[in-house]
Amino acid sequence: MPTSPENQNCEITFTALRAAFVSTLDSLLRYSLDPGSICDHPTGFFHCFPMLNGMAPQVQMECLLRTWERWSQNHSSFPDLLDQCVLYGAYESLGRVSTAKNDQSLRVVLNGPRSRPELDDHWLTAKTRCLQVAGAGPVTVDLLRELVEPTDPSPWLAGDTVSETDSARDELMELVGRWRIRREQLLAGAGLLTSEEIEILREFFEEHPGLVG
């Protein structure tokens, strides 16, 4: 029985969130080996946003798990602006890893708690990019605002629409300045992460208690 487009879109979104996790976990593990590397390399899945790419990888991990929890439970207020940014960055991560040559990261992404090897096809990148563009919904302008440099005079970002989300944008910018994360949010990875990945996260934050509030 063929998979419906809606179900396939959900599977791609799930896989994109997995790609964001793998990218951010890599940044965390690099930090554990060399704390200075956090300043020398792009970190996590938010590096595609000029205004958010300085966010600490552990905070990006918290944002990712928050969105996964809200998306998987069909939360009534999903998606808010942060969710939209997470999904866009996740699609960006999957689009990037699915085009890489001989990159084992895609194997790790696909071998999650619900393995979907059938997604490893030549159209995965195109399907992902389509969802990335179409999934912005009513906050497209807000998302564009985070994607461009602050000095960009783009006409898309002019007018009253910008001021309507100032408070939501301020909350995003507060995340850039955070270092510690909420311990309870780390428990929200069930269903997205394998048991081994959950254990890796647990051990990492036990070894780095200063990152958890």
FENLIN-V435735 format. One record per residue. N is the residue number from 1. RES is the residue in three letters. OMEGA is omega as a letter, one per 20 degrees, with the letter a starting at -180 (999 if undefined). Layout:
n res omega
N RES OMEGA
N RES OMEGA
This chain:
n res omega
1 MET a
2 PRO r
3 THR r
4 SER r
5 PRO a
6 GLU r
7 ASN r
8 GLN r
9 ASN r
10 CYS r
11 GLU r
12 ILE r
13 THR r
14 PHE a
15 THR r
16 ALA r
17 LEU r
18 ARG r
19 ALA r
20 ALA r
21 PHE a
22 VAL r
23 SER a
24 THR r
25 LEU r
26 ASP r
27 SER r
28 LEU a
29 LEU r
30 ARG r
31 TYR a
32 SER r
33 LEU a
34 ASP a
35 PRO r
36 GLY a
37 SER a
38 ILE r
39 CYS a
40 ASP a
41 HIS r
42 PRO a
43 THR r
44 GLY a
45 PHE r
46 PHE a
47 HIS r
48 CYS r
49 PHE a
50 PRO a
51 MET a
52 LEU a
53 ASN r
54 GLY a
55 MET a
56 ALA a
57 PRO r
58 GLN r
59 VAL r
60 GLN r
61 MET r
62 GLU r
63 CYS a
64 LEU a
65 LEU r
66 ARG a
67 THR r
68 TRP a
69 GLU a
70 ARG a
71 TRP a
72 SER r
73 GLN r
74 ASN a
75 HIS a
76 SER a
77 SER r
78 PHE i
79 PRO r
80 ASP a
81 LEU r
82 LEU r
83 ASP r
84 GLN r
85 CYS r
86 VAL a
87 LEU r
88 TYR r
89 GLY r
90 ALA r
91 TYR r
92 GLU r
93 SER a
94 LEU r
95 GLY a
96 ARG a
97 VAL a
98 SER r
99 THR a
100 ALA r
101 LYS r
102 ASN r
103 ASP a
104 GLN a
105 SER a
106 LEU r
107 ARG r
108 VAL a
109 VAL a
110 LEU a
111 ASN r
112 GLY a
113 PRO r
114 ARG a
115 SER r
116 ARG a
117 PRO a
118 GLU r
119 LEU a
120 ASP a
121 ASP a
122 HIS a
123 TRP a
124 LEU a
125 THR a
126 ALA r
127 LYS a
128 THR a
129 ARG r
130 CYS r
131 LEU a
132 GLN a
133 VAL a
134 ALA a
135 GLY a
136 ALA r
137 GLY a
138 PRO a
139 VAL a
140 THR a
141 VAL r
142 ASP a
143 LEU r
144 LEU a
145 ARG r
146 GLU a
147 LEU a
148 VAL r
149 GLU a
150 PRO a
151 THR a
152 ASP a
153 PRO a
154 SER r
155 PRO r
156 TRP a
157 LEU a
158 ALA r
159 GLY a
160 ASP a
161 THR a
162 VAL a
163 SER a
164 GLU a
165 THR a
166 ASP a
167 SER r
168 ALA r
169 ARG r
170 ASP r
171 GLU r
172 LEU a
173 MET r
174 GLU r
175 LEU a
176 VAL a
177 GLY a
178 ARG r
179 TRP r
180 ARG r
181 ILE r
182 ARG a
183 ARG a
184 GLU a
185 GLN r
186 LEU r
187 LEU a
188 ALA a
189 GLY a
190 ALA a
191 GLY r
192 LEU a
193 LEU r
194 THR r
195 SER r
196 GLU r
197 GLU r
198 ILE r
199 GLU r
200 ILE r
201 LEU a
202 ARG a
203 GLU a
204 PHE a
205 PHE r
206 GLU r
207 GLU r
208 HIS a
209 PRO r
210 GLY r
211 LEU a
212 VAL a
213 GLY 999
